[in-house]
Amino acid sequence: MPFKVLVIGGAGGMGRWCASVFKDAGLDVSISSRRDASDMAGTLGVKVAKPGDAGDFDIVILSVPIDAIDPVAAEVAPRMKPGSLLMDLSSLKVKPVEAMLRRAPPGVETIGAHPLFGPGSDGRGRSIVLVPTERSERWHSIIRDLFADEGYNVLETTAERHDRDMAVVQGLTHFMYVAMGRTLERARVDLDEASAFRTPVYGITKEMLGRVLSQSPELYALIQSSEYAGELRREYIDSCKELAAALDADNSAQFIRYFESAARYYGDTEGARRRSERIIRDSMGLRLQVLDSVGKERAFELDGNILSGIIKRAGPDDFKLETPDGTVVLRYEDVSAVSGEVRHERFVGREILVKMPIGADPAVLQWVLERIDDVKCAGFETADALGPDFVACRFTVQVPAGRSDDVLQKVLKTIWGLGLEVK
């Protein structure tokens, strides 16, 4: 009989990821959320439970904000049965692990975990940190092997070492970018004007700045709450003052000494330069392809749609593509080149409502539909519950406008062939 797993906060980004991983590993997974999680559970193919049901589970995972770990652990841990495991997924480990150990009764084991990637990415092949505790004797190897078997690189460390390292990897890095964004705002820099003169390094830095600023400010503020992050912030501010003082005093020799000292401390600067050159070349790859193809017929994918036509102009940020339906302006970062035969077809979206049994994984049907010839994209969402045993899932497919009926018949026959009902 598989272990029973409850993911508290399972409707959130990391909670959904965690529920999917444990479900794929063959465990019996349920999720809970402050809002109604029934639709999300149907989409994931898992069950719904309440935090108060924690005593019915072998593993309880806290996928909640860092500052909610202690109150949620205080609510669920006393209900857990001896021999079970309490685990978290937060970005800091010292305080969350301390809270779980303090709240969990004797006989309940605890492990800290931190996936080193965001909820929007496929984490397979990436790293996840595990923090075993003095109370993880039974579950340590089980959880480690589960993640390794699912394709993750498992790192093990202590809570203190984790938070010290993450103060560099996340704390200082985030702080530098947010400080840069605030500086640009305070100085009223015209970003569009500056971008016209961008260097390759600035181009990448600007996009990374935007990436950081697109994240949750609440989460990033909590990551800064680590005492180790505070230490590095103060060192960073002092270093900025030190460098500025040398330049303000027109003491370029002192600035150079600081520069050279930092380079020696870094170590392999030549290797870093070579690696960064590859990043720059990769970021320039599509631009160079487009520049070399002005006046030629090419095809590109944009949000699941295939656009083909003649490239009329190529600029630093975007290019013009003359298609059968008119001329469009495309940004390089929004599209990818399509190789092979160019087909002058316009694609349209069609929605199909499929009745699926509770526990069935809509992602499997999506995978099947995407492999039908001429179906360029398929997405899904849970539309409604159909009694206690079924849910309605709305699938959106992109099909050629001129042959939509024929292609849709292929889609319907595929769905029917799997024994599913179209509503």
N, C-alpha and C positions, 0 to 999 in steps of 0.2 A: 504494500500500500504506500503511495507516495506521501512525502511530507506535506502538511497543510501550511500554506503561507498566507499571511495577511500583510498587505502593503497599505499602511496608513498614509494618506496623501496620494493614493494610487491614481487619481485622475489628473495629477500634475505631470509636467514633462518628465522628470526623472522617475516619478512613480510609475508612469506608463512603461518607460524603458525597463524598469526593474521587474514589473509584473510580466512583461513579455519574456525576459530572460529566464525567469524561474518557470514560467509556463512551458517555454521551449525545452527546458531541461526535464520536463515530465512531472513537475510538481503540481499539486492542487492549489491554485492561486485564487485569492479573493482580494478585493480592494475596498477601501473606505475613503470617504471624502466629506468635507463640510457641506458640499452641494450634492445633489442627486447624481450618483455615479452609475446608474443603471445603463444609460446609453453607452458610456465609455466601457463598462464591463462587457456589454454585448459586442462592441467593436473589438475588444481585446480577446474575447472568448474566455473570460474569467467570471467569477461570481462576485456578489456584493455582500459585505458584512459591516458590522459596526465595531468601533474601537472597544466597546464593552464586551465584545465576543472574543477578546484576545486569549482567554483561557482555552478556547477550542482549537488553537493553532500551535504548530510546532515551531514556527518561525514568525516573528513579528518584526516588520521593517518600518522604520520611521523615515518617511520621505517628506519631511516638513522643514520649514525654515529653521536656521540655527538657533534662534532665540525661542523657538517653540519646542525644542527637544526636551527640555526639562519638564515643562508642564504636561506635555503629552506622555512622556515616560512615567510621570507621576500618576497619570490616569490609567494607563494600560498595564504597566509592569506588575503591580500587585495582583492583577487578575491572571497572570500567566502561570502555567503549570510547571512543576519541577521538570527539569530536563529540556526545557524549551530554550529558544535563542531570541534575544532582543538585539537588533542591529539598526544602525542609522546610515544615511547617505550624505551627510552634510560636508561642507567644504572645510570645516575646522574639526579638530578631533579632541583636543584636550578637554574642553568643557563638555561637549556632548558625551564623550566616553565616561567622564566623571559622573555626569548626571545619570547615565544608564546604570552604572555600577551602584550608585547610591539608591536609585529607585527600585532596582530589580531585587526581588526577595532571594534568599539563599536557594540554590538549586537552579536558578535561571541564569544562563550564560549570556555574555555580551561580547559583541565584536563591532568595531567601528569600520566603516567602509567609505571610500571617496572615489567615485568614477572621475577620471581626469579628462572629461569631455562633456560637451553640452547635450541636452536632451534631444536636440534636433539632428544629431548625427548617429550613424551606425557605429556603435562603439567597438565592434569586433575588430581585433587587431590592435586596439588601443589599450591603455593601462588603467587598472583599477587598484587603488591602495586598500590593503586590509590592515587593521590595527587589532591584533589579538590582545586579549587581556588575561589577567590571572584567573579569569573565569570563562575560558573558552576551550577547555580541554576536549570536549566531545565534538564541538561544531567547527573548530578551526579547520581541520583538514577537509571536512565536507564542503564548506563554503569555498575554500581555496580551490579544490578540485572542480567544483561546479562551474566557477567562472573560467577556469583554465580550459575545461572541456567545451565551453561555449565560445572559445576563441579569444579570450581576453588575456592580456599580459598582467599577471598578478604581482604586485609589489607589496612587501610586508615591512612594517616599520613600527616605531612607537608613536604614541600620540604627540609627544613633545617634538620628536624629530620631524614628524609630518608637518606640524604647524610652523616650525622654523623654516623648512624648505618651501612651504606654500607661501610664507611671507615674502619670499623672493619671486617664486613662480607666478603667484597671483597678486599678493598684496602690493609689492613694489611696482610690478608691471602695470596693474590697474591704476595705481596712484599716479604714475608718470603720465599715462595717457589722459586721465581726467584732468590733471594739472595742465597738460598741453591744451586740451580743449577749453579749459577755463581761461588760459592765457590768450588764446585766439579770440575768445569772446570779449575779454576785458580790453584788448587792444583794437577791437573792432576790425579785425583783419578781413578783407574781402577774399573769401576762400576761392571763389570762381576766378578772380584775377590772378591770385597766387598760383592756382593750378595750371594756368596757361604757361607758366614758367617752370613747371615741376621737373625735378630730376627723377630717375627711377626709384631712388631711395625714398624721396618725399612721397611719390605716388603710392608706394606700399604702406608707408607710415600713415598717410592720410586715411587709407582704407581701414587699417587696423584701428586707428582712432575712432572712426565711425562704427566699427564693429563693437568696440568696448562701450561706446556711448549708446549703442542700441540695446544693451543688456539692462537687467533690473537694477536700478539704483539702490533699492532696499537690500538686495543680496550683496551687492558690492560694498555697501556700508557695513554689513555684518562681517564680511571677510576682513575688513579693516579693523574689526574689534579685537583681533588677536594681539596679545602683548608683543609678540615678535614682529608683527607688521608695524606696530607703533615704533619699535626700535629702529626699523629700517627707514620708516618715513622721516624720522628725526635725522638719521645719517644722510639721507638724500637731500633734505633741506639744507643741512650744514654744508654738504658738498656743493650745492648750487651757489650758496653764499660765498664759498671759498673760491670757486671758479670765477664768479662775477666780480669779486673783489680784485682778483688779479687782473682781469680785463679792464675794469673801471680805473685801475691805477696805471693803465698802459704798460703792465708788466707781462708782456707776451712770453718772456722767458719762463716765468713762473707757471703760466698756463700750459706751456709746452712740457714742463716738468711733470705737472699733474697728468697731462694727457699720456705721456710716455710711461709714467708709473702705473696708470690704470691699464694700459696696453700690456705691460709686463705681467700684471696680476691676472688679466684675462687669460693669457697664454697663447693659444693657437689662433691668432688673429688672421694669419694667412689662410688657414683652413676655413675660418668663418667667412672670409672674403670670397673664397671659391664657392662655398655652399650658397651664399647669398646671391652670387652671380647666376647660379642656376635658377633661383627663385625669380630673379628679375627676368631672365630669358623666358621662363615659363609664362610669366605675366605678360610678356610682349609677344608671345607666340601667335595668338589670334590676330593681333594688330598687324604683324608682319605678313601673315597670310592674306589679310584683306588688302593691305597696301600693294602686294604683288598681284592682286586679282582685280584691280580696278578695270572696268570694262568687260569683265568676264562673268559668266553665269556660275553662281554658287548657291548653296542651300544652307540654312541655319535653323537651329531649333530654338524656339522661344516659348517658355511656359508650356511645353508639350506640343506646340504647334510647329509645323515645318513651313518655313518661308523660303521661297526660292525666287531668284531673279538676277538681274544684272547689277553689279556693284557700280554705282555712279560716282561716289566720292568717299574718300577715307580721311577722317580727321584724327586728332589726338585722342578724343573721347568717344566718338561715334562714327558711324558711316551710313550712307544712303543706299538703300536697296530698291531697285525698280522692279516691282512684282506685277503679275497680271492684274492685280486688284488695285494698283497704285504704288506710289513711292512711300517707303517708310524709313524712319531714322532709327537705327538700332545702336544701343550702347554695347561696347565690347563685353563688359562684365555680365550682361544680361543674356548673352547668347552663346551657343557652341556651334562649331562647324559640323556639317553633316557630310560625310563622305559617300561616295557611290553615285548612282544615277540620280539626276535632278528630275523631280516630278512636279509639274505645274498644277498642283491641286490645292484647293482651299479646304481646310478641315473645319468641321462644325462639331459642337458638343451635343451629346444626346444623353438623357438620363434614363436609367432603368432601375425600377424598384424590385428588389429580390427578397423573397421570404426565406429566411435562414433560421435553422434551429439554434437555440441558445447553446453556446459553446463552440459553434462553428467559427472558423477564423476567416473574416472577410478578406484579409490580406492574401490568403491562398487563392480565392477566386479572382482578386485583382491581378495576381501574378499570371493566372491562366489567360485572362482577357487580354493582357498586354502582349501576349505572344500570338495573338490572332493576326494574320496578315491584314495590313491597312488600318489596324487599330493603333493609333499613335500614343494614346495616353489613357489611363484609367485610374480614377480615384474613387473613394467611397466615404460615406458617413452613415451612422446609424440614424434612421429617420424616426422610428416609432416601435414600441413594443406591440407584438401581436399575440396577446394572451401570455400565459406563463411559460410557454415553451418556445416561442419564436420571436424574432425581431425582423423589422423591415430595414434593409440596407439599401441606400440610394447610391448606385454606381454611375459615374460620369465617364463616358468614353468619347474620344475624338475620332471621327470618321470622315472620309472624303465627302465633300458636299455633293458632288455629282453622282456618287455611288452609295449614298448613305443607307438606302433601303436594303441593298444587297449585303453590305457589310454588317448592318444591324441584324439581318437574318442569321449570319454566321455567329454573331455574339449570342443571340437568343438560343440557337441550336446547341451551342456549347453549354450554356447555363442549364437548359433542359436535360442535356446529356449527363449532367452531374446530378440529376435528380432534384434540382431546385425549382421553385415555382416563381414565375414572374408576375408581379401584381399589376 
